[in-house]
């Protein structure tokens, strides 16, 4: 019994000494950050809100990880670990790739953000200016498509994922995706067929395949008139919206071959 008491008391005393005297974060050098330059280390530490000195075991790695990911970069992949010998906080950063830039509009403001790896809207926290210069280089954006959204709904990420998956396989170069408040989808292309009106996102793959086929046909032989848009709300009957003074709508033949 006395041996048990001695060893138990010794273990408790040793744990108290290590916790109170040894397992403390006292200097910024004990916060080791992998993935940023030496100049960015101080800004990252300031953005984290970590107060030194602090007991190492009082730091919640999961909470700090969420704060860093939210404050520094929406697509930042963060891993935080505690090491006891030596007492350190190890932060590993890996900058991910977003799918596209997004401009989200509402009645009173316009927000700018990104589509993250799951096609969710992710905005920037402009209140934390200490880490703002880290955003000058990151995040990397995978596509050159700008998404313009008038009304964000919970179902948009799933539909956007389908859209971008199809766009990667098409020849038509799309540079904007506009989603209106009433749920209409409009694509903007740099060349023919210009603005493409898809309507509601039902039968999306079929509409995009029709757009790509139309693009190939117009590339071979341009029609002898200018037009304002392509209407693919019904992919079985695509139509050209002619420019002002040339009529309203011109239907396209089923095989898209111009008879001129």
C-alpha positions in Angstrom: 0.0 0.0 0.0 2.7 2.4 0.9 4.6 1.7 -2.3 1.4 2.4 -4.3 0.9 5.6 -2.4 4.5 6.7 -3.1 4.4 5.9 -6.8 1.0 7.5 -7.2 2.1 10.6 -5.4 5.3 10.7 -7.5 3.3 10.3 -10.7 0.9 13.1 -9.7 3.8 15.3 -8.8 5.7 14.7 -12.0 2.5 15.4 -14.0 2.0 18.6 -12.2 5.6 19.7 -12.8 5.4 18.9 -16.5 2.0 20.6 -16.9 2.9 23.7 -14.9 6.5 24.1 -15.8 7.2 22.1 -18.9 4.2 21.7 -21.2 3.8 25.4 -21.9 3.9 27.4 -25.1 5.8 30.5 -24.2 7.5 31.7 -27.4 6.3 31.9 -31.1 9.2 29.6 -31.9 7.2 26.8 -30.2 4.5 27.1 -32.9 6.0 25.4 -35.9 4.3 26.1 -39.2 4.9 24.0 -42.3 3.8 25.5 -45.6 4.4 29.3 -45.2 7.5 31.5 -45.4 9.3 32.9 -42.3 7.8 36.3 -43.1 4.2 34.9 -43.0 4.7 33.1 -39.7 4.0 36.1 -37.6 0.9 37.1 -39.5 -0.4 33.6 -39.3 0.2 33.4 -35.6 -1.6 36.8 -35.1 -4.5 35.7 -37.2 -4.9 32.5 -35.1 -5.6 34.5 -31.9 -3.3 32.2 -29.9 -2.3 34.0 -26.7 1.2 33.2 -25.4 2.2 31.9 -22.9 -0.5 29.2 -22.6 -0.5 25.6 -21.4 0.0 23.3 -24.3 -2.8 20.9 -23.2 -5.2 23.9 -23.1 -4.9 24.4 -26.8 -7.7 22.7 -28.8 -6.2 21.6 -32.1 -9.6 21.1 -33.8 -10.8 24.6 -32.8 -7.5 26.2 -33.9 -7.7 24.3 -37.2 -11.1 25.6 -37.9 -10.1 29.2 -37.1 -7.1 29.1 -39.4 -9.0 27.6 -42.2 -11.7 30.3 -41.9 -9.5 33.3 -41.3 -6.6 32.7 -43.7 -8.0 31.0 -46.8 -11.3 29.3 -47.6 -9.5 26.5 -49.5 -6.7 26.1 -47.0 -6.2 22.5 -45.7 -5.0 22.7 -42.1 -3.7 20.1 -39.7 -2.8 21.0 -36.1 -1.0 18.6 -33.7 0.5 18.9 -30.2 3.9 17.4 -29.4 4.9 16.9 -25.8 8.6 16.3 -26.3 9.6 19.0 -27.0 6.4 21.0 -26.2 5.3 22.4 -29.5 2.3 23.1 -31.6 2.8 21.8 -35.2 0.7 23.4 -37.9 0.8 22.0 -41.4 -0.8 24.0 -44.2 -1.6 22.9 -47.7 -3.3 25.3 -50.1 -6.1 23.6 -52.0 -7.6 24.4 -55.3 -11.1 26.1 -55.6 -13.3 25.4 -58.5 -14.2 29.0 -59.5 -14.7 32.5 -58.3 -18.2 33.5 -57.3 -20.0 36.9 -57.0 -23.2 36.6 -55.0 -25.7 39.4 -55.1 -28.5 40.3 -52.8 -30.8 43.2 -52.4 -28.4 45.3 -50.4 -24.9 44.0 -51.1 -22.6 42.1 -53.3 -20.3 39.4 -51.9 -17.2 37.8 -53.5 -16.0 34.4 -52.7 -15.2 30.9 -54.1 -16.6 27.6 -54.9 -14.6 25.2 -52.6 -13.7 21.6 -53.4 -17.4 20.6 -52.6 -18.8 23.5 -54.7 -20.0 25.3 -51.5 -20.0 29.1 -51.3 -17.0 30.3 -49.3 -16.5 34.0 -48.5 -13.6 35.9 -47.1 -13.5 37.4 -43.6 -12.3 40.9 -44.3 -12.0 41.8 -40.6 -8.7 39.9 -40.2 -6.4 42.2 -42.1 -3.3 40.7 -40.5 -3.5 37.6 -42.8 -4.9 39.5 -45.8 -1.5 39.4 -47.7 -1.6 35.6 -47.5 -4.7 35.8 -49.8 -2.8 37.7 -52.4 -1.3 34.4 -53.6 -3.9 31.9 -52.5 -6.2 30.3 -53.1 -5.6 28.8 -56.5 -8.6 28.6 -58.7 -9.0 25.6 -61.0 -11.1 27.2 -63.8 -11.5 30.6 -65.5 -15.3 30.5 -65.0 -16.9 33.3 -63.0 -20.2 32.3 -61.3 -22.7 35.1 -60.8 -25.5 34.2 -58.4 -28.6 36.3 -57.6 -30.0 33.9 -55.0 -28.1 31.1 -53.3 -30.1 27.9 -52.5 -29.0 24.8 -50.6 -29.3 22.7 -53.8 -26.9 24.8 -55.9 -23.6 22.9 -54.9 -24.9 19.6 -56.3 -26.1 21.2 -59.5 -22.9 23.2 -60.0 -20.9 20.0 -59.5 -22.8 18.4 -62.4 -22.4 21.5 -64.5 -18.6 21.8 -64.0 -18.2 18.0 -64.5 -19.9 18.3 -67.9 -18.0 21.5 -68.9 -14.7 19.8 -68.5 -15.6 17.4 -71.3 -16.9 20.0 -73.8 -15.2 22.0 -76.4 -17.2 25.1 -75.9 -15.3 27.6 -73.7 -17.6 29.0 -71.0 -16.4 32.0 -69.1 -19.5 32.9 -67.0 -22.4 31.1 -65.3 -25.2 33.3 -64.3 -28.0 32.1 -62.0 -30.9 34.5 -61.7 -33.2 35.0 -58.8 -36.0 33.0 -60.5 -33.6 30.0 -61.1 -32.8 30.6 -64.7 -29.3 29.5 -65.8 -27.4 31.5 -68.5 -23.9 30.6 -69.8 -21.6 33.2 -71.3 -19.0 32.1 -73.9 -16.2 34.1 -75.4 -17.0 33.1 -79.0 -19.9 31.3 -80.7 -22.6 30.6 -79.6 -22.3 33.6 -77.3 -24.9 33.8 -74.5 -26.6 30.4 -74.0 -29.9 30.4 -72.1 -30.5 27.0 -70.4 -33.5 27.9 -68.4 -34.1 25.7 -65.4 -31.2 23.2 -64.8 -33.3 20.1 -65.7 -31.8 17.8 -68.3 -28.6 19.8 -67.9 -26.3 17.2 -69.6 -28.5 17.1 -72.7 -28.6 20.9 -73.0 -24.8 21.2 -72.7 -24.3 18.4 -75.3 -26.6 20.4 -77.6 -24.7 23.6 -77.0 -21.4 21.8 -77.8 -22.8 20.3 -81.0 -24.1 23.7 -82.0 -20.7 25.3 -81.3 -19.0 22.8 -83.6 -21.4 23.5 -86.4 -21.2 27.3 -86.1 -17.4 27.0 -86.1 -17.5 25.4 -89.5 -19.9 27.8 -91.1 -21.0 31.1 -89.6 -24.6 32.1 -90.5 -25.0 35.3 -92.6 -26.5 37.3 -89.8 -25.6 38.2 -86.2 -27.6 37.0 -83.2 -27.9 37.9 -79.6 -28.3 34.6 -77.8 -29.0 30.9 -78.1 -32.1 29.5 -76.5 -31.7 25.9 -75.3 -34.5 25.8 -72.8 -35.9 23.0 -75.0 -32.8 21.1 -76.2 -34.9 19.3 -78.8 -35.7 22.7 -80.5 -32.8 25.1 -80.0 -33.3 28.6 -81.3 -31.2 31.6 -82.1 -32.2 35.0 -80.8 -31.3 37.4 -83.6 -29.9 40.9 -83.0 -32.2 43.9 -83.0 -33.7 44.7 -86.5 -33.2 41.1 -87.7 -36.2 39.5 -86.2 -37.0 37.8 -82.8 -36.1 34.1 -82.9 -34.8 31.9 -85.6 -35.2 28.1 -85.1 -32.3 25.8 -85.9 -32.7 22.6 -87.9 -32.4 19.3 -86.1 -28.9 18.6 -87.6 -27.7 22.2 -87.1 -26.4 22.4 -90.7 -26.9 25.7 -92.4 -28.5 25.4 -95.9 -26.5 28.3 -97.4 
